[in-house]
Amino acid sequence: MNMENKEDNEEEINYEKSKDYWSNVEPTNCGMLGNLLQVSLPDIQGSLNFLKQVFKLKPAPLKNRCLDCGAGIGRVSKNVLMQEFTTVDLVEQDPKFCEKAKESLINSGHLGNVYNVGLQDFKESSDTYDVIWIQWVLLYLPDEALIDFFNRISAMLNKNGLIIVKENFTKGNEVVFDKEDSSVTRPLANFKQLLKQSNLRVIKEQKQTNFPKELFPVYMLAIRPIK
């Protein structure tokens, strides 16, 4: 999770640098949250509340199968998605995170497939999904790769299915590059333009509350393909 005092930079995202950064992070909740464990509870509560609102939409997605993208050790799957969905599949590029997720979730009764691959290389799934959840990971995809990713996963949605993005956004119009983990934090308006280019539209959005003020604003977006 990126702090707002990171340097604004024109450098490009480097997949290998991001991968190396996360390979040195401990497979714990504290590691997943950048040592900001205090945000875990409000994050979980905010996500569960948003999901409940999403299920009131008409037409609403079903609750059969969900895909957790950038799943880490399965923190969100365990505390949010498996509270609502019968089966949850995970996509995560770090192998030790995948192993920790399997260990943590194997007896949940809700664990589906675990795909050990980065989002840029996630091409297909053996299943289709009612909801595809993407949290704190799209900042590692350049614009073109992000559009390509959205195009691929849109084809994995079931009827009435949707994509939910939970992500950091800058407060102004600037794009902020983080050298440490090779990530980019975008303005919300910029992100919505990328959604439009991906033939997607936001049908519901909500700002996460009860986070420390020094962090980037975090928004949850429910997104559907434009028919």
Disulfide bonds with the S-S distance in Angstrom:
none
